[in-house]
Amino acid sequence: MTLIYLALAAAAAVMLAAYWQSGSFFRNWFSSAITGLGGLLLSYAAGMLGLPLITLGPTSVLMAGLFGLPGVIGLMLAQLLVRG
């Protein structure tokens, strides 16, 4: 489990460094966070109709806010792998 947290921390550092190198840190991070949170809410709403893939919690909101839409897709894939 510690290895997973280290991998997530390394990925977060890479994402933040990429935002910083872009020259407009807050604008890029904000647009990524908005699309990630929108995707999270849409997947949660679609989950109410069928199989819920993502629950709304602090971890999922943090992943969507930091990694954007790829973070939401990663959460969905992780849930599918865990459920088998």
Contacts in CASP RR format, 6 or more apart in sequence:
PFRMAT RR
TARGET T0000
AUTHOR 0000-0000-0000
METHOD contacts of the structure
MODEL  1
MTLIYLALAAAAAVMLAAYWQSGSFFRNWFSSAITGLGGLLLSYAAGMLG
LPLITLGPTSVLMAGLFGLPGVIGLMLAQLLVRG
11 67 0 8 1.000
12 66 0 8 1.000
12 67 0 8 1.000
15 66 0 8 1.000
15 67 0 8 1.000
16 29 0 8 1.000
19 25 0 8 1.000
19 28 0 8 1.000
19 29 0 8 1.000
19 32 0 8 1.000
22 28 0 8 1.000
32 65 0 8 1.000
32 67 0 8 1.000
32 68 0 8 1.000
32 69 0 8 1.000
33 64 0 8 1.000
33 65 0 8 1.000
33 66 0 8 1.000
33 68 0 8 1.000
35 68 0 8 1.000
35 69 0 8 1.000
36 64 0 8 1.000
36 65 0 8 1.000
36 67 0 8 1.000
36 68 0 8 1.000
36 69 0 8 1.000
36 71 0 8 1.000
36 72 0 8 1.000
37 61 0 8 1.000
37 64 0 8 1.000
37 65 0 8 1.000
37 68 0 8 1.000
38 64 0 8 1.000
39 64 0 8 1.000
39 69 0 8 1.000
39 72 0 8 1.000
40 54 0 8 1.000
40 56 0 8 1.000
40 60 0 8 1.000
40 61 0 8 1.000
40 64 0 8 1.000
40 72 0 8 1.000
40 75 0 8 1.000
43 53 0 8 1.000
43 54 0 8 1.000
43 72 0 8 1.000
43 76 0 8 1.000
44 52 0 8 1.000
44 54 0 8 1.000
44 55 0 8 1.000
44 56 0 8 1.000
47 53 0 8 1.000
47 54 0 8 1.000
53 75 0 8 1.000
53 76 0 8 1.000
53 79 0 8 1.000
53 80 0 8 1.000
54 60 0 8 1.000
54 72 0 8 1.000
54 75 0 8 1.000
54 76 0 8 1.000
54 79 0 8 1.000
60 75 0 8 1.000
63 71 0 8 1.000
63 72 0 8 1.000
63 74 0 8 1.000
63 75 0 8 1.000
64 71 0 8 1.000
64 72 0 8 1.000
64 75 0 8 1.000
END
